Amino acid sequence: MTDESKSTLALCAGIKLFDRIIECNGVNIEGYSEEDLLIRINNFNVLTIQLLVCNPATYIYYKTKDKHIHSNLQTVKQMRPVNDKIAGEFLF
């Protein structure tokens, strides 16, 4: 997958610059490096990946209140999968 198609997938999925990825397929990955995250994603061996993403303001709010960010929060909204027609991959 090219850098351009990665960017397009993220934009189509609603991910914005400076958003934080909190979970990947239900696993908290806040401390992961980009390389560790890519290795983990490649090891999933699945067509769909579910990400929990939050904007900087939300991240700061939860961290200053010492609250755990997780996918079962009432304010988490589920978005439809995005299909990368070029690479045949999906992004949640």
VOLOPA-939627 format. One record per atom (N, C-alpha, C): x, y, z. Coordinates in nm, 2 decimals, always signed. Example, Ala and Ser with C-alpha at 12.3 -4.5 7.8 and 13.67 -1.06 7.14 Angstrom:
REM VOLOPA-939627
+--------+--------+--------+
:   east :  north :     up :
+--------+--------+--------+
:  +1.32 :  -0.57 :  +0.78 :
:  +1.23 :  -0.45 :  +0.78 :
:  +1.32 :  -0.33 :  +0.78 :
:  +1.28 :  -0.22 :  +0.71 :
:  +1.37 :  -0.11 :  +0.71 :
:  +1.29 :  +0.00 :  +0.79 :
+--------+--------+--------+
//
This chain:
REM VOLOPA-939627
+--------+--------+--------+
:   east :  north :     up :
+--------+--------+--------+
:  +0.08 :  -0.12 :  +0.00 :
:  +0.00 :  +0.00 :  +0.00 :
:  +0.09 :  +0.12 :  +0.00 :
:  +0.06 :  +0.22 :  -0.08 :
:  +0.14 :  +0.34 :  -0.09 :
:  +0.10 :  +0.44 :  +0.02 :
:  +0.19 :  +0.53 :  +0.05 :
:  +0.16 :  +0.63 :  +0.15 :
:  +0.03 :  +0.71 :  +0.12 :
:  +0.01 :  +0.73 :  -0.01 :
:  -0.11 :  +0.81 :  -0.06 :
:  -0.23 :  +0.73 :  -0.02 :
:  -0.23 :  +0.60 :  -0.05 :
:  -0.36 :  +0.52 :  -0.02 :
:  -0.38 :  +0.51 :  +0.13 :
:  -0.27 :  +0.50 :  +0.21 :
:  -0.28 :  +0.50 :  +0.36 :
:  -0.35 :  +0.63 :  +0.40 :
:  -0.31 :  +0.74 :  +0.35 :
:  -0.37 :  +0.87 :  +0.38 :
:  -0.51 :  +0.88 :  +0.34 :
:  -0.54 :  +0.83 :  +0.22 :
:  -0.68 :  +0.83 :  +0.17 :
:  -0.77 :  +0.74 :  +0.26 :
:  -0.72 :  +0.62 :  +0.30 :
:  -0.80 :  +0.54 :  +0.39 :
:  -0.83 :  +0.61 :  +0.52 :
:  -0.73 :  +0.67 :  +0.58 :
:  -0.75 :  +0.73 :  +0.71 :
:  -0.84 :  +0.85 :  +0.70 :
:  -0.83 :  +0.93 :  +0.59 :
:  -0.92 :  +1.04 :  +0.57 :
:  -1.07 :  +0.99 :  +0.55 :
:  -1.08 :  +0.88 :  +0.47 :
:  -1.22 :  +0.83 :  +0.44 :
:  -1.28 :  +0.77 :  +0.57 :
:  -1.20 :  +0.72 :  +0.66 :
:  -1.24 :  +0.66 :  +0.78 :
:  -1.27 :  +0.77 :  +0.89 :
:  -1.24 :  +0.90 :  +0.85 :
:  -1.27 :  +1.01 :  +0.95 :
:  -1.15 :  +1.04 :  +1.04 :
:  -1.04 :  +0.98 :  +1.02 :
:  -0.92 :  +1.01 :  +1.10 :
:  -0.86 :  +1.14 :  +1.06 :
:  -0.83 :  +1.23 :  +1.15 :
:  -0.78 :  +1.36 :  +1.12 :
:  -0.63 :  +1.37 :  +1.17 :
:  -0.56 :  +1.47 :  +1.12 :
:  -0.43 :  +1.49 :  +1.17 :
:  -0.43 :  +1.52 :  +1.32 :
:  -0.34 :  +1.46 :  +1.39 :
:  -0.32 :  +1.47 :  +1.54 :
:  -0.42 :  +1.38 :  +1.62 :
:  -0.51 :  +1.31 :  +1.55 :
:  -0.60 :  +1.21 :  +1.63 :
:  -0.51 :  +1.11 :  +1.69 :
:  -0.55 :  +1.05 :  +1.79 :
:  -0.47 :  +0.94 :  +1.86 :
:  -0.54 :  +0.81 :  +1.85 :
:  -0.47 :  +0.71 :  +1.81 :
:  -0.52 :  +0.57 :  +1.80 :
:  -0.50 :  +0.51 :  +1.94 :
:  -0.61 :  +0.47 :  +2.00 :
:  -0.61 :  +0.42 :  +2.14 :
:  -0.61 :  +0.27 :  +2.14 :
:  -0.70 :  +0.21 :  +2.06 :
:  -0.71 :  +0.06 :  +2.06 :
:  -0.71 :  +0.02 :  +1.91 :
:  -0.66 :  -0.10 :  +1.90 :
:  -0.66 :  -0.17 :  +1.77 :
:  -0.72 :  -0.31 :  +1.79 :
:  -0.83 :  -0.34 :  +1.73 :
:  -0.90 :  -0.47 :  +1.75 :
:  -0.92 :  -0.50 :  +1.90 :
:  -0.96 :  -0.40 :  +1.98 :
:  -0.98 :  -0.41 :  +2.12 :
:  -0.86 :  -0.41 :  +2.21 :
:  -0.74 :  -0.40 :  +2.16 :
:  -0.62 :  -0.40 :  +2.24 :
:  -0.57 :  -0.26 :  +2.26 :
:  -0.55 :  -0.21 :  +2.38 :
:  -0.49 :  -0.08 :  +2.40 :
:  -0.35 :  -0.07 :  +2.35 :
:  -0.33 :  +0.03 :  +2.26 :
:  -0.19 :  +0.04 :  +2.19 :
:  -0.14 :  +0.18 :  +2.21 :
:  -0.18 :  +0.25 :  +2.31 :
:  -0.13 :  +0.38 :  +2.33 :
:  +0.02 :  +0.39 :  +2.34 :
:  +0.09 :  +0.30 :  +2.40 :
:  +0.23 :  +0.30 :  +2.41 :
:  +0.31 :  +0.24 :  +2.30 :
:  +0.24 :  +0.20 :  +2.19 :
:  +0.31 :  +0.14 :  +2.08 :
:  +0.37 :  +0.24 :  +1.99 :
:  +0.48 :  +0.21 :  +1.93 :
:  +0.54 :  +0.29 :  +1.83 :
:  +0.47 :  +0.26 :  +1.70 :
:  +0.49 :  +0.35 :  +1.60 :
:  +0.43 :  +0.32 :  +1.47 :
:  +0.47 :  +0.19 :  +1.41 :
:  +0.60 :  +0.15 :  +1.43 :
:  +0.65 :  +0.03 :  +1.38 :
:  +0.58 :  -0.09 :  +1.45 :
:  +0.57 :  -0.08 :  +1.59 :
:  +0.50 :  -0.19 :  +1.66 :
:  +0.36 :  -0.21 :  +1.62 :
:  +0.29 :  -0.09 :  +1.59 :
:  +0.15 :  -0.10 :  +1.55 :
:  +0.14 :  -0.17 :  +1.41 :
:  +0.23 :  -0.13 :  +1.32 :
:  +0.22 :  -0.19 :  +1.19 :
:  +0.25 :  -0.34 :  +1.19 :
:  +0.34 :  -0.38 :  +1.28 :
:  +0.37 :  -0.53 :  +1.30 :
:  +0.25 :  -0.60 :  +1.35 :
:  +0.19 :  -0.54 :  +1.45 :
:  +0.07 :  -0.60 :  +1.51 :
:  -0.05 :  -0.61 :  +1.41 :
:  -0.07 :  -0.50 :  +1.33 :
:  -0.17 :  -0.51 :  +1.23 :
:  -0.14 :  -0.62 :  +1.12 :
:  -0.02 :  -0.63 :  +1.08 :
:  +0.02 :  -0.73 :  +0.98 :
:  +0.00 :  -0.87 :  +1.04 :
:  +0.02 :  -0.89 :  +1.17 :
:  +0.00 :  -1.02 :  +1.23 :
:  -0.14 :  -1.06 :  +1.26 :
:  -0.24 :  -0.96 :  +1.25 :
:  -0.38 :  -0.99 :  +1.27 :
:  -0.43 :  -1.09 :  +1.17 :
:  -0.38 :  -1.09 :  +1.05 :
:  -0.42 :  -1.18 :  +0.94 :
:  -0.57 :  -1.18 :  +0.92 :
:  -0.63 :  -1.06 :  +0.92 :
:  -0.78 :  -1.04 :  +0.90 :
:  -0.80 :  -0.93 :  +0.80 :
:  -0.91 :  -0.92 :  +0.74 :
:  -0.94 :  -0.82 :  +0.64 :
:  -0.99 :  -0.69 :  +0.71 :
:  -1.05 :  -0.70 :  +0.83 :
:  -1.10 :  -0.57 :  +0.89 :
:  -1.02 :  -0.55 :  +1.02 :
:  -1.00 :  -0.42 :  +1.04 :
:  -0.93 :  -0.38 :  +1.16 :
:  -1.01 :  -0.27 :  +1.22 :
:  -1.04 :  -0.28 :  +1.35 :
:  -1.12 :  -0.18 :  +1.42 :
:  -1.03 :  -0.10 :  +1.51 :
:  -1.04 :  +0.03 :  +1.49 :
:  -0.96 :  +0.13 :  +1.56 :
:  -1.04 :  +0.22 :  +1.65 :
:  -1.00 :  +0.24 :  +1.77 :
:  -1.06 :  +0.34 :  +1.86 :
:  -0.97 :  +0.46 :  +1.85 :
:  -1.02 :  +0.57 :  +1.80 :
:  -0.95 :  +0.69 :  +1.77 :
:  -1.01 :  +0.81 :  +1.85 :
:  -0.93 :  +0.90 :  +1.90 :
:  -0.99 :  +1.02 :  +1.97 :
:  -0.91 :  +1.14 :  +1.93 :
:  -0.98 :  +1.25 :  +1.93 :
:  -0.91 :  +1.38 :  +1.89 :
:  -0.83 :  +1.43 :  +2.01 :
:  -0.74 :  +1.52 :  +1.99 :
:  -0.65 :  +1.57 :  +2.10 :
:  -0.73 :  +1.63 :  +2.22 :
:  -0.84 :  +1.70 :  +2.20 :
:  -0.91 :  +1.76 :  +2.31 :
:  -0.97 :  +1.65 :  +2.40 :
:  -1.03 :  +1.55 :  +2.33 :
:  -1.09 :  +1.44 :  +2.41 :
:  -0.98 :  +1.36 :  +2.49 :
:  -0.87 :  +1.34 :  +2.42 :
:  -0.75 :  +1.27 :  +2.49 :
:  -0.71 :  +1.35 :  +2.61 :
:  -0.69 :  +1.48 :  +2.60 :
:  -0.65 :  +1.56 :  +2.71 :
:  -0.75 :  +1.56 :  +2.82 :
:  -0.88 :  +1.57 :  +2.78 :
:  -0.98 :  +1.57 :  +2.88 :
:  -0.98 :  +1.44 :  +2.97 :
:  -0.98 :  +1.32 :  +2.90 :
:  -0.98 :  +1.20 :  +2.97 :
:  -0.85 :  +1.18 :  +3.06 :
:  -0.74 :  +1.22 :  +3.00 :
:  -0.61 :  +1.20 :  +3.08 :
:  -0.60 :  +1.29 :  +3.20 :
:  -0.65 :  +1.42 :  +3.19 :
:  -0.65 :  +1.51 :  +3.30 :
:  -0.74 :  +1.47 :  +3.41 :
:  -0.85 :  +1.40 :  +3.37 :
:  -0.95 :  +1.34 :  +3.47 :
:  -0.90 :  +1.20 :  +3.52 :
:  -0.79 :  +1.15 :  +3.47 :
:  -0.74 :  +1.02 :  +3.50 :
:  -0.84 :  +0.91 :  +3.47 :
:  -0.91 :  +0.93 :  +3.36 :
:  -1.01 :  +0.83 :  +3.31 :
:  -0.95 :  +0.75 :  +3.20 :
:  -0.99 :  +0.62 :  +3.20 :
:  -0.94 :  +0.53 :  +3.10 :
:  -1.03 :  +0.54 :  +2.97 :
:  -0.96 :  +0.55 :  +2.86 :
:  -1.04 :  +0.56 :  +2.73 :
:  -1.05 :  +0.42 :  +2.68 :
:  -1.17 :  +0.38 :  +2.64 :
:  -1.19 :  +0.24 :  +2.59 :
:  -1.31 :  +0.24 :  +2.50 :
:  -1.33 :  +0.13 :  +2.43 :
:  -1.43 :  +0.13 :  +2.32 :
:  -1.57 :  +0.11 :  +2.38 :
:  -1.59 :  +0.08 :  +2.51 :
:  -1.72 :  +0.07 :  +2.57 :
:  -1.78 :  +0.19 :  +2.63 :
:  -1.71 :  +0.31 :  +2.61 :
:  -1.77 :  +0.43 :  +2.65 :
:  -1.89 :  +0.47 :  +2.58 :
:  -1.99 :  +0.54 :  +2.64 :
:  -2.11 :  +0.57 :  +2.58 :
:  -2.09 :  +0.67 :  +2.46 :
:  -1.99 :  +0.75 :  +2.47 :
:  -1.96 :  +0.85 :  +2.36 :
:  -1.89 :  +0.79 :  +2.24 :
:  -1.85 :  +0.67 :  +2.24 :
:  -1.78 :  +0.61 :  +2.13 :
:  -1.88 :  +0.58 :  +2.01 :
:  -1.85 :  +0.63 :  +1.90 :
:  -1.94 :  +0.61 :  +1.78 :
:  -1.87 :  +0.51 :  +1.69 :
:  -1.95 :  +0.42 :  +1.64 :
:  -1.91 :  +0.32 :  +1.55 :
:  -1.92 :  +0.37 :  +1.40 :
:  -1.82 :  +0.35 :  +1.32 :
:  -1.83 :  +0.40 :  +1.18 :
:  -1.82 :  +0.28 :  +1.09 :
:  -1.87 :  +0.30 :  +0.97 :
:  -1.87 :  +0.19 :  +0.88 :
:  -1.73 :  +0.17 :  +0.82 :
:  -1.70 :  +0.04 :  +0.78 :
:  -1.57 :  +0.01 :  +0.73 :
:  -1.55 :  +0.09 :  +0.60 :
:  -1.42 :  +0.11 :  +0.57 :
:  -1.38 :  +0.18 :  +0.44 :
:  -1.30 :  +0.08 :  +0.36 :
:  -1.34 :  +0.07 :  +0.24 :
:  -1.27 :  -0.03 :  +0.15 :
:  -1.17 :  +0.04 :  +0.06 :
:  -1.04 :  +0.00 :  +0.07 :
:  -0.94 :  +0.05 :  -0.02 :
:  -0.95 :  -0.04 :  -0.15 :
:  -1.01 :  +0.01 :  -0.25 :
:  -1.03 :  -0.06 :  -0.37 :
:  -0.90 :  -0.10 :  -0.44 :
:  -0.79 :  -0.02 :  -0.42 :
:  -0.66 :  -0.05 :  -0.48 :
:  -0.60 :  -0.17 :  -0.41 :
:  -0.58 :  -0.16 :  -0.28 :
:  -0.51 :  -0.27 :  -0.21 :
:  -0.61 :  -0.38 :  -0.16 :
:  -0.74 :  -0.36 :  -0.17 :
:  -0.83 :  -0.46 :  -0.13 :
:  -0.84 :  -0.47 :  +0.02 :
:  -0.80 :  -0.37 :  +0.09 :
:  -0.80 :  -0.37 :  +0.24 :
:  -0.91 :  -0.28 :  +0.30 :
:  -0.94 :  -0.31 :  +0.42 :
:  -1.05 :  -0.24 :  +0.49 :
:  -0.99 :  -0.17 :  +0.61 :
:  -1.05 :  -0.06 :  +0.65 :
:  -1.01 :  +0.02 :  +0.77 :
:  -1.14 :  +0.06 :  +0.84 :
:  -1.14 :  +0.03 :  +0.97 :
:  -1.26 :  +0.08 :  +1.05 :
:  -1.23 :  +0.21 :  +1.11 :
+--------+--------+--------+
//
